[in-house]
Amino acid sequence: MYRSVRASLRLSGGMFHRRASAARPMLAAYGRGYTSDSSRTVAYTKDKYPGIERSTALNQLSSEDITFFKSILPPTSVITDEDDLSSYNVDWMRKYRGQSAVVLLPKTTEQVAKAPAYCNERSCHIGGNVATNAGGLRLLRYGSLHGTVLGLETVLPDGTVLDNMSTLRKDNTGYDLKQLFIGSEGTLGIITGVSMLTPKRAKSTNVALVGLESFEKVQETFHMAKDMLSEILSAFEFWDHKAAGLVRAHHGVGHKDPLTSQYPFYVLVETQGSDSEHDMAKLNGFLEKLLESSIVDDGVIKSLWSLRELIPEACSKAGAVYKYDVSIPVPKLYTLVEDMRERLAAVGLLGQQVEEVIGYGHVGDGNLHLNITATSYDSKVIY
Ligand SMILES: Cc1cc2nc3c(=O)[nH]c(=O)nc-3n(C[C@H](O)[C@H](O)[C@H](O)COP(=O)(O)OP(=O)(O)OC[C@H]3O[C@@H](n4cnc5c(N)ncnc54)[C@H](O)[C@@H]3O)c2cc1C
């Protein structure tokens, strides 16, 4: 399965430590004192085992999560300070070093229960994915759930169980009823079983980031990517300089612009294939052609997904945020952002209550994420 069907926050380390410290408080205190100063010398497990990658299906901890934990626990029971965390991130044999960004010290069973319940809420399930016809970053390559769902079992409001659990790629018998439930948002029945086509994980993944002067050039880059990368093209994401600015402002060091200067637009291109050398040669050829044709001025081959993935969180950190998720033909995609800026400026809201109008999204699917950040939620902004 190429897309996350379950996601969870990494909390178990913290809770494990709490259980140990509750049973043996002195040992826990000793453990912390022993490891905190010297833990830095233990290599990160991710560096010791470079072949093991953190699943992209897992959520990243956000400031909203920390705020929630502080609402259910006393502030001193939510540890986020890097030095204080270091002892929890190293095992007692000093062989492994993790990177957990929060440790919770619940004191009661009820407090213990609230944390995983919250994490579970933040996870999504395959029934919800199908009911919302969720797409994602690689729909361009792997297609929509209308194509990958092979069969569904659903329970109708009157209790009838509709068994359409086909596992056949081609099933021409009768009406394709399952399609009605994909994207039905629970209005027709409850999905209780899903049979799904799952592609093999690609052996080779390469990522490039380029900076561009206009949305026209974003489109030219997309056409060239389809032409030159064709079967290995797996994602084509764009974002504007306002989105890049928010990521820099709210995620700071480590998310600086990796290009030599800043650009009005950025595009991240990902390829997935089975032959690393072949795929890299194609990606290099594509980038050279873009530079030769003066479509882009600057680019880098590097896995910079975080610059794209942090945009929604950076928008939320900016204050109140109005989020729209719309599908528009690609040539008109960015016009909506420009029109929105013009309209909000015309009524005197832009630069006042409205701080930024941001555009980013999946060019390959004609799917724009229009985010409007504001100082506070106010009906004037919507109307
Ligand atoms: C219209 C729409 C489109 C979306 N598109 C995307 C997208 O393209 N990419 C993306 O990453 N996210 C998308 N989302 C966000 C989406 O909600 C989550 O990505 C996730 O797929 C939802 O899973 P969940 O388990 O959290 O569902 P919930 O948030 O619990 O439910 C979402 C909806 O699905 C229904 N539902 C949940 N489970 C079932 C079930 N078993 N049977 C029937 N109905 C059920 C609920 O009634 C509700 O209407 C979209 C959301 C909506 C509403």
The ligand as a Gaussian input file, in Angstrom:
#p B3LYP/6-31G(d) Opt

LIG

0 1
 C      -14.157000      14.935000       0.795000
 C      -12.816000      14.684000       1.436000
 C      -11.708000      14.454000       0.628000
 C      -10.462000      14.218000       1.198000
 N       -9.395000      14.014000       0.389000
 C       -8.191000      13.750000       0.921000
 C       -7.070000      13.498000       0.089000
 O       -7.181000      13.534000      -1.129000
 N       -5.891000      13.205000       0.660000
 C       -5.757000      13.147000       2.007000
 O       -4.669000      12.857000       2.489000
 N       -6.788000      13.407000       2.818000
 C       -7.990000      13.700000       2.318000
 N       -9.050000      13.966000       3.140000
 C       -8.854000      13.919000       4.560000
 C       -9.362000      12.537000       5.038000
 O      -10.386000      12.804000       5.931000
 C       -8.258000      11.709000       5.683000
 O       -7.152000      11.692000       4.843000
 C       -8.601000      10.245000       5.967000
 O       -8.617000       9.521000       4.767000
 C       -9.887000      10.058000       6.624000
 O       -9.788000       8.858000       7.344000
 P      -10.332000       8.768000       8.845000
 O      -10.228000       7.348000       9.251000
 O       -9.677000       9.799000       9.680000
 O      -11.849000       9.149000       8.594000
 P      -12.795000      10.080000       9.449000
 O      -12.239000      11.461000       9.521000
 O      -13.139000       9.355000      10.687000
 O      -14.079000      10.117000       8.487000
 C      -14.049000      10.798000       7.271000
 C      -15.391000      10.545000       6.548000
 O      -15.449000       9.174000       6.150000
 C      -16.586000       8.546000       6.742000
 N      -16.138000       7.216000       7.160000
 C      -15.110000       6.914000       7.991000
 N      -14.984000       5.588000       8.118000
 C      -15.964000       5.038000       7.345000
 C      -16.367000       3.704000       7.057000
 N      -15.739000       2.647000       7.577000
 N      -17.417000       3.524000       6.218000
 C      -18.069000       4.581000       5.671000
 N      -17.736000       5.858000       5.904000
 C      -16.700000       6.080000       6.729000
 C      -17.002000       9.413000       7.905000
 O      -18.391000       9.323000       8.136000
 C      -16.620000      10.797000       7.408000
 O      -17.619000      11.320000       6.578000
 C      -10.312000      14.214000       2.603000
 C      -11.424000      14.453000       3.403000
 C      -12.663000      14.683000       2.831000
 C      -13.841000      14.936000       3.720000

